[in-house]
């Protein structure tokens, strides 16, 4: 048991909790023998869902009771303070006290961001903790950092995002000397708003990253860079647009195939290849967005997450902890003090 990666999961967070959350946890322990999951939530509800499954190592899933739930619409700071026995707070406390190595939730983004900062806490020297989802591209995946945690950021904070994102890409994605780009409205150094213009020289002169300059949003799907650096306002807009276009294109292409008998036959002949190619652009297969720069791993997955995304988020935690990404971020940033 001592060698297991322990992941505390908010069993009550998200649109499909606790059913899909529990299912994802069961699938995770079946797939990886090195992980133990703590399902934190309303005990009788979680156990009722868990009783539906068998054929997994029951010693590697443990239910931790919580009597409160933080709802999506609640004010994050107030909810964290007023609901100490909520599934979010109790699960994060487990990370803070070393009872768990990582945390996964599909619950309130605001509450998870506040809890990550105030309960788990930032690594010494980290100014802001960004959310960094993996997004599918023509070449595989890219890391988008930040996508929702810091709507207003400073150039020095974006520099840290770039460093942390580069460490993540190298260790988790296996990218040797990963390329880092700054999201802007043009490739030229003098393009962009004040934040982008002030950040550019900091990234250009940073020896810890492989900075390749500015990148436009339209270049992201082609895999123009391994790490895309931005502040959360632009990052979140880019991410949501990305997800919306992928879903729309899938529907458009499928409807085109179903236009008449000839196209339906073509669809049946190409269905397997069509499904495989579309799956490559499904962000769910990559898990959630890690909140980098904290004293423990916090992963926020989609509010509508189904079991496969929950499972992949849990397995993402295993990879993160196995490669000691936290320690590498600490070493790199502390060496600059």
C-alpha positions as CSV (number, residue, x, y, z in Angstrom):
1,X,0.0,0.0,0.0
2,X,2.9,2.4,0.8
3,X,3.9,2.5,-2.9
4,X,0.4,3.3,-4.2
5,X,-0.4,6.7,-5.7
6,X,-3.4,7.9,-3.6
7,X,-6.0,10.1,-5.3
8,X,-8.8,11.8,-3.4
9,X,-11.8,12.3,-5.7
10,X,-14.7,14.6,-5.1
11,X,-17.5,12.1,-5.6
12,X,-20.3,14.7,-5.4
13,X,-18.9,17.2,-7.9
14,X,-20.3,17.6,-11.5
15,X,-23.5,17.1,-13.4
16,X,-23.2,13.3,-13.3
17,X,-22.2,12.8,-9.7
18,X,-21.9,10.4,-8.0
19,X,-22.7,7.8,-10.6
20,X,-20.2,8.6,-13.3
21,X,-17.6,9.6,-10.8
22,X,-17.7,6.3,-9.0
23,X,-17.7,4.4,-12.3
24,X,-14.6,6.3,-13.4
25,X,-12.9,5.4,-10.1
26,X,-13.6,1.7,-10.5
27,X,-12.3,1.8,-14.1
28,X,-9.2,3.6,-12.9
29,X,-8.2,1.0,-10.3
30,X,-9.0,-1.8,-12.8
31,X,-6.7,-0.3,-15.4
32,X,-3.8,0.7,-13.0
33,X,-2.7,-1.5,-10.1
34,X,-0.6,1.3,-8.7
35,X,-3.4,3.6,-7.7
36,X,-5.7,3.9,-4.7
37,X,-8.8,6.1,-4.8
38,X,-10.6,7.8,-1.9
39,X,-14.2,8.6,-2.9
40,X,-15.1,11.6,-0.8
41,X,-18.8,12.4,-0.5
42,X,-22.2,11.5,1.0
43,X,-21.4,8.1,2.3
44,X,-24.7,6.2,1.6
45,X,-25.0,7.6,-1.9
46,X,-21.4,6.8,-2.8
47,X,-21.6,3.3,-1.4
48,X,-24.9,2.6,-3.2
49,X,-23.2,3.5,-6.5
50,X,-20.1,1.4,-5.6
51,X,-22.2,-1.6,-4.9
52,X,-23.1,-1.8,-8.6
53,X,-19.6,-3.0,-9.5
54,X,-17.5,-6.0,-8.9
55,X,-14.3,-7.5,-10.3
56,X,-12.0,-4.7,-9.0
57,X,-9.6,-4.6,-6.0
58,X,-11.9,-3.4,-3.3
59,X,-8.9,-2.6,-1.0
60,X,-8.0,0.2,-3.5
61,X,-11.2,2.2,-3.3
62,X,-12.2,3.7,0.1
63,X,-15.2,5.8,0.8
64,X,-14.6,8.9,3.0
65,X,-17.8,10.5,4.3
66,X,-18.7,14.1,3.8
67,X,-22.0,15.7,4.8
68,X,-22.0,18.8,2.6
69,X,-21.9,19.6,-1.1
70,X,-20.7,22.8,-2.7
71,X,-23.1,23.6,-5.6
72,X,-22.0,25.1,-8.9
73,X,-23.8,28.4,-8.3
74,X,-22.4,29.1,-4.8
75,X,-19.9,31.9,-4.2
76,X,-16.6,30.0,-4.1
77,X,-14.9,31.8,-1.2
78,X,-18.0,31.7,1.0
79,X,-18.7,28.1,0.2
80,X,-15.2,27.0,1.1
81,X,-15.4,28.8,4.4
82,X,-19.0,27.8,5.3
83,X,-18.9,24.1,4.2
84,X,-15.8,22.6,5.9
85,X,-17.4,19.1,5.7
86,X,-18.0,19.4,1.9
87,X,-16.6,16.8,-0.4
88,X,-14.3,19.4,-2.0
89,X,-12.9,20.7,1.2
90,X,-12.4,17.3,2.8
91,X,-10.7,15.9,-0.2
92,X,-8.3,18.8,-0.5
93,X,-7.6,18.6,3.2
94,X,-6.4,15.0,2.5
95,X,-3.9,16.3,0.0
96,X,-2.8,19.1,2.4
97,X,-2.2,16.6,5.2
98,X,-0.4,14.1,3.0
99,X,-3.2,11.5,3.2
100,X,-3.5,11.7,-0.6
101,X,-1.0,12.6,-3.3
102,X,-3.5,14.2,-5.7
103,X,-7.1,15.4,-6.0
104,X,-9.7,15.2,-8.8
105,X,-13.0,17.0,-9.1
106,X,-15.7,17.8,-11.7
107,X,-17.3,20.2,-9.3
108,X,-17.4,24.0,-9.1
109,X,-14.4,25.5,-10.9
110,X,-14.5,28.5,-8.6
111,X,-14.5,26.5,-5.4
112,X,-11.7,24.2,-6.7
113,X,-9.6,27.2,-7.7
114,X,-10.1,28.9,-4.3
115,X,-9.6,25.6,-2.4
116,X,-6.4,24.8,-4.4
117,X,-4.9,28.2,-3.4
118,X,-6.1,28.4,0.2
119,X,-6.2,24.7,1.3
120,X,-3.5,22.9,-0.7
121,X,-1.5,26.1,-1.1
122,X,1.1,27.3,-3.6
123,X,4.6,26.1,-3.8
124,X,7.0,28.7,-2.3
125,X,7.9,31.2,-5.1
126,X,4.9,30.5,-7.3
127,X,3.0,33.7,-7.8
128,X,-0.1,32.2,-9.4
129,X,-1.3,28.7,-10.0
130,X,-2.6,28.2,-13.5
131,X,-5.0,25.7,-15.0
132,X,-3.4,23.8,-17.9
133,X,-5.5,21.5,-20.0
134,X,-4.2,19.3,-22.8
135,X,-5.8,20.1,-26.1
136,X,-5.8,17.8,-29.2
137,X,-3.8,18.9,-32.2
138,X,-2.8,17.5,-35.6
139,X,0.5,16.4,-34.0
140,X,-0.9,15.0,-30.8
141,X,-1.6,17.4,-27.9
142,X,-0.5,20.8,-26.7
143,X,-0.7,22.3,-23.2
144,X,-2.8,25.5,-22.9
145,X,-1.7,27.5,-19.9
146,X,-3.7,29.3,-18.4
147,X,-7.3,28.5,-19.3
148,X,-9.3,29.8,-16.3
149,X,-7.5,30.5,-13.0
150,X,-6.0,34.0,-13.5
151,X,-8.1,36.3,-15.6
152,X,-5.7,39.2,-14.9
153,X,-2.1,38.3,-14.9
154,X,1.3,40.0,-15.0
155,X,4.2,39.3,-17.4
156,X,6.3,37.7,-14.6
157,X,3.4,35.4,-13.9
158,X,3.1,34.4,-17.5
159,X,6.9,33.6,-17.4
160,X,6.3,31.2,-14.6
161,X,3.4,29.6,-16.5
162,X,5.8,29.0,-19.4
163,X,8.4,27.4,-17.1
164,X,5.9,25.2,-15.3
165,X,4.2,24.3,-18.6
166,X,7.5,23.3,-20.2
167,X,8.3,21.1,-17.2
168,X,4.9,19.4,-17.5
169,X,5.2,18.9,-21.3
170,X,8.7,17.4,-20.9
171,X,7.9,15.0,-18.1
172,X,4.2,14.1,-18.8
173,X,4.0,14.3,-22.6
174,X,7.6,13.1,-23.2
175,X,8.4,16.2,-25.2
176,X,12.2,16.7,-25.3
177,X,13.0,20.4,-25.2
178,X,9.3,21.3,-25.7
179,X,8.5,24.4,-27.8
180,X,6.8,27.3,-26.0
181,X,4.7,30.0,-27.7
182,X,2.9,33.1,-26.6
183,X,-0.7,33.4,-27.7
184,X,-1.2,36.7,-29.7
185,X,-2.8,38.2,-32.7
186,X,0.2,38.1,-34.9
187,X,3.6,36.4,-35.2
188,X,5.6,39.7,-35.0
189,X,7.2,40.6,-31.7
190,X,5.4,44.0,-31.6
191,X,1.9,42.5,-32.0
192,X,-0.5,42.1,-29.2
193,X,-1.8,44.0,-26.2
194,X,0.4,45.5,-23.5
195,X,0.6,42.2,-21.5
196,X,1.7,40.2,-24.5
197,X,4.3,42.8,-25.6
198,X,5.8,43.0,-22.1
199,X,5.8,39.2,-21.7
200,X,7.5,38.5,-25.0
201,X,11.1,39.6,-24.0
202,X,10.8,37.8,-20.7
203,X,10.1,34.5,-22.5
204,X,12.7,35.2,-25.2
205,X,15.4,35.7,-22.7
206,X,14.5,32.8,-20.4
207,X,17.1,30.0,-20.6
208,X,14.7,27.4,-19.1
209,X,12.3,27.3,-22.0
210,X,12.5,26.7,-25.8
211,X,10.6,29.9,-26.8
212,X,9.6,30.1,-30.5
213,X,7.7,33.4,-30.4
214,X,4.1,34.4,-30.8
215,X,1.4,32.0,-32.1
216,X,-2.1,32.9,-33.4
217,X,-5.1,30.9,-32.3
218,X,-5.7,29.5,-35.7
219,X,-2.3,27.8,-35.6
220,X,-3.0,25.9,-32.3
221,X,-4.9,23.0,-33.9
222,X,-2.0,22.2,-36.3
223,X,0.3,21.7,-33.3
224,X,2.3,24.9,-33.7
225,X,3.8,24.6,-30.2
226,X,3.9,22.1,-27.4
227,X,3.0,24.8,-24.8
228,X,0.7,27.8,-25.4
229,X,1.1,30.5,-22.8
230,X,-1.7,33.1,-22.2
231,X,-3.7,34.6,-19.4
232,X,-6.9,32.9,-18.4
233,X,-9.4,35.3,-20.2
234,X,-8.0,34.7,-23.6
235,X,-7.1,31.1,-22.8
236,X,-10.6,30.2,-21.7
237,X,-12.2,31.8,-24.8
238,X,-9.7,29.9,-27.0
239,X,-10.5,26.6,-25.2
240,X,-14.3,27.0,-25.4
241,X,-14.2,28.0,-29.0
242,X,-11.9,25.0,-29.7
243,X,-14.4,22.6,-28.0
244,X,-17.4,24.1,-29.8
245,X,-15.8,23.9,-33.2
246,X,-14.8,20.3,-32.7
247,X,-18.3,19.3,-31.7
248,X,-19.9,21.3,-34.5
249,X,-17.6,19.8,-37.2
250,X,-18.4,16.3,-36.0
251,X,-22.1,16.9,-36.4
252,X,-21.7,18.6,-39.7
253,X,-19.6,15.8,-41.2
254,X,-21.9,13.1,-39.8
255,X,-25.0,14.8,-41.2
256,X,-23.2,15.2,-44.6
257,X,-22.7,11.4,-44.7
258,X,-26.4,10.8,-43.9
259,X,-27.7,13.0,-46.7
260,X,-28.7,10.3,-49.2
261,X,-28.3,6.6,-49.9
262,X,-24.9,7.0,-51.6
263,X,-23.4,9.0,-48.7
264,X,-24.9,6.6,-46.1
265,X,-23.1,3.7,-47.9
266,X,-19.9,5.7,-47.8
267,X,-20.4,6.4,-44.1
268,X,-20.8,2.7,-43.4
269,X,-17.6,1.9,-45.3
270,X,-15.6,4.7,-43.6
271,X,-17.3,4.6,-40.1
272,X,-14.3,3.0,-38.4
273,X,-11.7,5.4,-39.7
274,X,-14.1,8.3,-39.2
275,X,-14.6,7.4,-35.5
276,X,-10.9,7.0,-34.9
277,X,-10.0,10.3,-36.4
278,X,-12.8,12.1,-34.5
279,X,-11.7,10.5,-31.2
280,X,-8.2,12.0,-31.7
281,X,-9.8,15.5,-31.3
282,X,-11.9,14.5,-28.2
283,X,-10.3,16.3,-25.2
284,X,-12.0,13.9,-22.8
285,X,-9.5,11.2,-23.4
286,X,-6.7,13.3,-22.0
287,X,-8.3,13.8,-18.5
288,X,-8.7,17.1,-16.7
289,X,-6.8,20.3,-16.3
290,X,-4.0,20.2,-13.7
291,X,-3.6,23.3,-11.5
292,X,0.2,23.6,-11.6
293,X,2.3,25.2,-8.9
294,X,0.5,23.9,-5.8
295,X,1.9,21.8,-2.9
296,X,-0.1,18.9,-4.2
297,X,-1.8,18.0,-7.5
298,X,-5.3,19.4,-8.1
299,X,-7.0,18.3,-11.3
300,X,-10.2,20.0,-12.5
301,X,-12.2,18.0,-15.0
302,X,-15.3,19.1,-17.0
303,X,-18.5,19.6,-15.0
304,X,-20.3,17.2,-17.5
305,X,-17.5,14.6,-17.2
306,X,-18.5,11.0,-17.7
307,X,-16.6,8.0,-16.3
308,X,-13.9,7.9,-19.1
309,X,-12.8,11.4,-18.3
310,X,-12.8,10.8,-14.6
311,X,-10.8,7.6,-15.1
312,X,-8.3,9.4,-17.3
313,X,-8.0,12.3,-14.8
314,X,-7.1,9.8,-12.0
315,X,-4.6,8.1,-14.2
316,X,-3.2,11.5,-15.1
317,X,-2.5,12.0,-11.4
318,X,-0.5,8.8,-11.3
319,X,1.7,9.9,-14.2
320,X,2.2,13.3,-12.6
321,X,3.3,12.0,-9.3
322,X,5.4,9.2,-10.8
323,X,7.5,11.8,-12.6
324,X,7.8,14.1,-9.6
325,X,6.6,17.1,-11.5
326,X,5.9,19.0,-8.3
327,X,9.5,18.6,-7.1
328,X,10.9,19.6,-10.5
329,X,8.8,22.8,-10.5
330,X,10.0,23.6,-7.0
331,X,13.6,23.0,-7.9
332,X,13.4,25.2,-11.0
333,X,11.6,28.1,-9.5
334,X,13.5,28.1,-6.2
335,X,16.8,28.2,-8.1
336,X,15.7,31.6,-9.3
337,X,15.2,33.1,-5.9
